[in-house]
Amino acid sequence: MINVAIIGLDTSHSIEYPRRMQSADCPSDQRVEGLRATTCLRFETPFQNKEGLDARQAQLESWGVRVTTKFEEAVAGCDAIMLEINDGAYHLEYFRKVAALGKGVFLDKPLANSLADGRAILQVMRQNNTRVWSGSSLPLCPEVDGTRARFTEITRAQVFGALGQAPAGDSLVWYGVHTFEMLQRIMGPGARSLRAMETEGSIVAVVDYGGGREGVVETIRGQWLYGGRVHGLIAKELQVVPFVCNATYSYRDILRQIKAFFEGAGAPVDMRATFEGLAMMTAARESIETGKAVKVSLLE
């Protein structure tokens, strides 16, 4: 059994992951055996008020999770750590705290709320040789991998997803991460530049990968579906294949990946790719503000 410390309580993920680890009424097809949330560090952020935190604490305690406001108590005796903080402004601060503990770490999306913090997180990771990965659940949905696996060469992709409203920080970084990382999963690394525009209903970005390869990301306000279509070669013929993500098992599926990582498997997403996703979203925001194409910042 892997004992997991949950850092943060301002996100529903702090409930949904422990539910699948140890709730007695969790359906068997949603359950992930071999993990147990033992502690949770509670603190307020703009994403959740005291009343909401109290309700979540009561839920966790009913599953045997000890909730504390002291960091040292939260990480004492744990085997692995899940940083579950909605507000990306706190990610660097708490990653610095856990990086030197010698534990496997899952850093929930987004990587950070700024490129500077994202770079610093990767620097801390390297300095401490921390085993960590960070990402969204949507790029790992079977429909994404199943569709891209059909192609011998992918030339274009269009993806769509939700754009929630962040109580603090940039909503594009906070919620657009799902859709941008879906495009990354399909197209791979190497985004060069992008041009983006914002309307009342959405933010749309066109990403240039060079060599005639392009991707389109559409993040839409007020709808919660994810999907897209992939263009490329299947058996040497040009094909276009649409897909829609079934999010029914998205928490379970990413939790299985987290468990495998904590057991010693490689990360399903490289941290350099996660940084590139943040750089793409940052470039999109700059493009919206300037009306120009913006280069995607490189890590080094």
Backbone torsions as a table, in degrees:
resi	resn	phi	psi	omega
1	MET	NA	130.3	178.1
2	ILE	-97.1	118.5	179.0
3	ASN	-86.6	123.0	-171.9
4	VAL	-112.3	132.0	171.1
5	ALA	-95.2	127.8	176.6
6	ILE	-97.6	123.2	178.8
7	ILE	-106.3	109.2	-179.9
8	GLY	111.4	145.3	-178.6
9	LEU	-138.0	13.9	-177.5
10	ASP	-90.8	5.2	-179.6
11	THR	-124.7	147.7	176.0
12	SER	-62.3	-21.2	178.6
13	HIS	-61.9	-29.6	178.4
14	SER	-66.2	-16.7	174.4
15	ILE	-98.5	-45.5	-172.1
16	GLU	-66.9	-35.5	178.2
17	TYR	-71.3	-49.6	175.0
18	PRO	-60.1	-32.8	176.8
19	ARG	-55.5	-43.8	-177.8
20	ARG	-78.1	-17.8	175.5
21	MET	-80.1	-41.5	-164.6
22	GLN	-149.4	2.3	177.7
23	SER	-69.4	131.5	-178.4
24	ALA	-64.7	-27.6	-178.1
25	ASP	-99.7	12.4	175.8
26	CYS	-71.2	127.1	178.9
27	PRO	-56.3	145.3	-174.9
28	SER	-61.2	-31.3	-178.9
29	ASP	-77.5	-7.4	176.6
30	GLN	-104.1	-13.4	-171.2
31	ARG	-76.5	146.3	174.2
32	VAL	-123.4	107.1	-177.6
33	GLU	-78.6	154.6	173.9
34	GLY	98.1	-4.9	175.3
35	LEU	-119.3	146.4	173.9
36	ARG	-143.3	121.9	173.8
37	ALA	-75.8	117.8	-176.9
38	THR	-101.7	-33.7	-177.5
39	THR	-141.1	160.2	174.8
40	CYS	-143.8	131.8	176.0
41	LEU	-90.8	122.9	-177.8
42	ARG	-104.3	134.0	169.9
43	PHE	-159.3	153.4	-177.0
44	GLU	-82.7	145.8	170.3
45	THR	-138.2	172.5	176.7
46	PRO	-61.9	-11.2	-176.4
47	PHE	-87.0	-10.9	-179.5
48	GLN	-157.2	132.4	179.7
49	ASN	-89.4	177.9	-176.3
50	LYS	-61.1	-41.0	-179.6
51	GLU	-60.5	-44.1	178.7
52	GLY	-65.9	-39.9	177.8
53	LEU	-64.8	-39.1	178.3
54	ASP	-60.3	-43.7	-179.5
55	ALA	-64.4	-41.2	179.5
56	ARG	-68.9	-38.2	177.7
57	GLN	-60.8	-43.6	179.5
58	ALA	-61.1	-39.8	179.1
59	GLN	-64.8	-46.9	179.8
60	LEU	-62.2	-42.1	-179.0
61	GLU	-64.2	-30.6	177.1
62	SER	-67.7	-19.5	176.8
63	TRP	-98.1	6.1	177.7
64	GLY	88.6	15.3	178.3
65	VAL	-90.0	129.4	178.1
66	ARG	-88.4	119.4	-178.7
67	VAL	-98.6	132.3	-176.6
68	THR	-139.1	161.6	173.9
69	THR	-104.8	5.7	-178.4
70	LYS	-109.7	122.2	-176.5
71	PHE	-58.8	-44.8	-176.5
72	GLU	-60.7	-37.8	177.4
73	GLU	-68.6	-36.0	-177.0
74	ALA	-65.7	-36.2	-174.8
75	VAL	-98.3	-6.4	-178.3
76	ALA	-64.7	124.5	175.4
77	GLY	78.2	4.9	-179.6
78	CYS	-81.9	157.7	175.7
79	ASP	-99.1	-24.5	-176.3
80	ALA	-155.1	164.2	-173.4
81	ILE	-133.1	135.3	172.6
82	MET	-116.0	114.9	176.4
83	LEU	-84.5	104.7	-174.6
84	GLU	-116.1	76.2	-176.8
85	ILE	-124.4	116.4	-179.8
86	ASN	-59.9	-41.0	-173.9
87	ASP	-82.9	108.0	-177.9
88	GLY	-62.3	-16.6	179.1
89	ALA	-65.5	-18.7	-179.1
90	TYR	-96.1	-6.2	-170.2
91	HIS	-66.3	-44.5	-179.3
92	LEU	-63.4	-45.0	-179.4
93	GLU	-56.0	-48.1	-175.6
94	TYR	-81.8	-27.1	174.5
95	PHE	-66.2	-38.4	175.8
96	ARG	-57.8	-37.4	-178.7
97	LYS	-68.0	-37.3	-173.8
98	VAL	-94.2	-18.3	-170.2
99	ALA	-62.0	-33.0	-175.2
100	ALA	-90.6	6.2	-174.7
101	LEU	-84.9	-7.6	178.7
102	GLY	75.3	21.5	-180.0
103	LYS	-108.8	153.6	169.7
104	GLY	-67.9	141.2	-175.2
105	VAL	-129.1	132.4	165.8
106	PHE	-107.8	121.9	179.7
107	LEU	-105.0	106.3	-175.3
108	ASP	-66.4	157.5	-177.2
109	LYS	-63.2	153.5	-9.4
110	PRO	-80.0	168.5	178.5
111	LEU	-55.1	-47.8	-179.3
112	ALA	-163.7	176.3	179.1
113	ASN	-98.0	0.3	178.4
114	SER	-151.0	157.5	177.1
115	LEU	-63.6	-38.0	-179.9
116	ALA	-60.8	-44.6	178.2
117	ASP	-67.2	-37.4	178.1
118	GLY	-61.7	-44.8	176.9
119	ARG	-61.2	-42.4	-178.1
120	ALA	-64.5	-38.2	178.3
121	ILE	-61.5	-44.5	179.6
122	LEU	-68.1	-32.2	176.1
123	GLN	-66.4	-44.1	177.4
124	VAL	-62.1	-40.1	177.4
125	MET	-57.4	-47.2	-178.6
126	ARG	-68.2	-41.0	-178.5
127	GLN	-62.1	-34.9	-176.4
128	ASN	-102.6	-0.1	-177.3
129	ASN	53.0	44.1	-175.9
130	THR	-80.3	132.7	171.9
131	ARG	-81.7	112.4	-175.3
132	VAL	-150.6	146.5	166.0
133	TRP	-141.5	160.0	-174.9
134	SER	-144.1	137.9	178.2
135	GLY	175.7	172.8	178.0
136	SER	-93.6	159.4	179.0
137	SER	-78.6	-28.0	-172.3
138	LEU	-64.2	-39.9	178.2
139	PRO	-62.6	-20.0	-178.2
140	LEU	-92.8	4.3	-179.8
141	CYS	-66.9	145.4	-174.6
142	PRO	-58.0	-30.1	-178.1
143	GLU	-67.5	-33.1	177.8
144	VAL	-68.5	-54.7	-178.8
145	ASP	-65.8	-37.6	179.8
146	GLY	-64.0	-38.1	179.7
147	THR	-72.1	-47.9	-177.0
148	ARG	-66.5	-28.4	-179.3
149	ALA	-68.4	-18.2	-180.0
150	ARG	-74.5	-18.0	-172.1
151	PHE	-98.9	140.3	170.8
152	THR	-87.8	-22.0	176.9
153	GLU	-150.9	131.8	178.9
154	ILE	-113.6	126.1	-177.0
155	THR	-107.4	-30.4	-178.2
156	ARG	-148.2	155.7	172.0
157	ALA	-153.7	142.7	171.1
158	GLN	-121.2	131.7	178.9
159	VAL	-129.5	151.1	177.5
160	PHE	-135.3	155.1	179.2
161	GLY	-170.4	-170.9	-172.9
162	ALA	-85.1	156.2	172.5
163	LEU	-130.7	91.0	177.7
164	GLY	-73.8	166.4	-179.5
165	GLN	-100.0	116.6	-178.4
166	ALA	-79.6	134.0	174.6
167	PRO	-66.1	-21.7	178.6
168	ALA	-152.0	150.4	179.6
169	GLY	79.1	-167.0	-175.4
170	ASP	-91.5	120.8	179.2
171	SER	-61.0	-31.4	-179.7
172	LEU	-64.1	-41.7	178.5
173	VAL	-72.1	-42.0	-175.5
174	TRP	-67.1	-45.3	-174.8
175	TYR	-114.7	-25.5	176.4
176	GLY	-66.1	-16.3	-179.6
177	VAL	-55.2	-37.0	179.4
178	HIS	-55.6	-49.5	-172.3
179	THR	-77.5	-40.0	177.0
180	PHE	-61.7	-40.1	179.9
181	GLU	-72.1	-25.3	171.3
182	MET	-62.9	-44.7	178.0
183	LEU	-61.8	-42.4	178.2
184	GLN	-59.8	-41.2	-179.3
185	ARG	-61.0	-35.7	-177.6
186	ILE	-82.2	-47.3	-171.9
187	MET	-88.3	-20.3	-176.0
188	GLY	83.1	-177.4	-178.3
189	PRO	-77.1	171.1	173.1
190	GLY	108.2	19.3	175.7
191	ALA	-60.9	131.0	-176.7
192	ARG	-97.8	-50.3	-177.9
193	SER	-155.3	167.8	176.3
194	LEU	-153.2	160.7	174.9
195	ARG	-127.5	133.3	-175.8
196	ALA	-132.6	155.8	174.7
197	MET	-141.1	152.3	-180.0
198	GLU	-121.5	132.8	174.3
199	THR	-117.7	-178.5	178.0
200	GLU	-61.3	-31.9	-173.9
201	GLY	-102.6	-13.1	-172.8
202	SER	-163.7	169.4	166.1
203	ILE	-122.5	128.8	-178.2
204	VAL	-122.4	132.7	179.3
205	ALA	-127.3	136.7	174.2
206	VAL	-109.7	121.2	-172.4
207	VAL	-107.1	128.4	178.0
208	ASP	-96.9	120.8	177.7
209	TYR	-101.3	0.0	-177.8
210	GLY	82.9	159.3	177.9
211	GLY	63.7	25.3	-179.6
212	GLY	82.4	0.2	179.4
213	ARG	-87.1	131.8	-178.7
214	GLU	-137.3	155.2	173.6
215	GLY	-134.8	149.4	178.3
216	VAL	-124.3	130.6	177.0
217	VAL	-116.3	125.5	176.3
218	GLU	-120.9	113.0	176.8
219	THR	-105.7	125.7	-165.7
220	ILE	-118.8	131.0	177.1
221	ARG	-76.9	137.6	172.0
222	GLY	82.5	6.7	173.1
223	GLN	-134.7	150.3	-169.0
224	TRP	-126.4	30.4	176.9
225	LEU	-101.2	152.9	179.8
226	TYR	-132.3	140.0	178.4
227	GLY	178.9	-159.9	179.8
228	GLY	164.2	-162.2	174.5
229	ARG	-149.8	149.8	-176.0
230	VAL	-120.0	135.2	178.2
231	HIS	-111.8	140.7	175.8
232	GLY	163.6	-159.7	-175.3
233	LEU	-102.1	129.8	170.2
234	ILE	-124.7	116.5	-176.7
235	ALA	52.8	44.5	175.2
236	LYS	68.3	10.1	177.1
237	GLU	-114.9	139.5	178.6
238	LEU	-69.8	124.7	-177.8
239	GLN	-133.8	154.8	172.5
240	VAL	-126.2	122.2	-175.7
241	VAL	-122.2	118.9	176.7
242	PRO	-85.1	160.2	175.0
243	PHE	-152.0	154.0	172.2
244	VAL	-130.7	130.7	-177.9
245	CYS	-76.1	132.6	170.8
246	ASN	-95.0	107.2	-173.8
247	ALA	-87.0	8.3	-176.8
248	THR	-54.9	-39.8	-175.6
249	TYR	-112.8	21.9	-174.7
250	SER	-64.3	-41.1	177.2
251	TYR	-65.2	-45.1	-179.5
252	ARG	-60.6	-44.9	-174.2
253	ASP	-66.9	-42.5	178.9
254	ILE	-71.9	-31.4	177.4
255	LEU	-65.8	-33.9	174.1
256	ARG	-62.3	-40.6	177.7
257	GLN	-65.9	-40.2	178.4
258	ILE	-62.5	-44.8	179.0
259	LYS	-59.9	-47.7	-179.9
260	ALA	-58.8	-40.3	178.0
261	PHE	-63.8	-44.5	178.6
262	PHE	-63.4	-27.4	178.5
263	GLU	-82.3	-6.5	176.4
264	GLY	120.1	-4.9	178.6
265	ALA	-70.0	160.8	176.6
266	GLY	-68.9	159.5	179.4
267	ALA	-72.5	139.3	177.5
268	PRO	-72.1	-16.4	179.8
269	VAL	-135.4	127.9	177.7
270	ASP	-75.3	141.1	-178.9
271	MET	-63.4	-25.7	176.0
272	ARG	-67.5	-35.8	176.1
273	ALA	-68.2	-39.3	177.6
274	THR	-61.8	-39.9	176.6
275	PHE	-63.8	-41.9	179.5
276	GLU	-60.5	-37.9	176.8
277	GLY	-61.1	-43.3	176.6
278	LEU	-63.0	-39.7	178.6
279	ALA	-64.7	-36.5	177.1
280	MET	-64.4	-44.5	-179.9
281	MET	-66.9	-37.4	177.2
282	THR	-64.9	-41.1	177.0
283	ALA	-64.7	-37.5	178.5
284	ALA	-61.7	-44.6	178.7
285	ARG	-62.5	-42.0	178.6
286	GLU	-64.3	-39.3	179.1
287	SER	-64.5	-40.2	177.0
288	ILE	-59.6	-41.5	-176.1
289	GLU	-74.7	-32.5	-175.9
290	THR	-99.9	-20.8	-175.6
291	GLY	75.7	13.2	-177.2
292	LYS	-120.8	161.9	171.3
293	ALA	-68.4	142.6	-176.5
294	VAL	-128.1	134.7	176.8
295	LYS	-69.5	145.0	176.4
296	VAL	-81.7	122.7	-177.0
297	SER	-63.6	139.5	176.9
298	LEU	-90.1	152.4	179.7
299	LEU	-65.8	-42.0	-177.0
300	GLU	-132.8	NA	NA
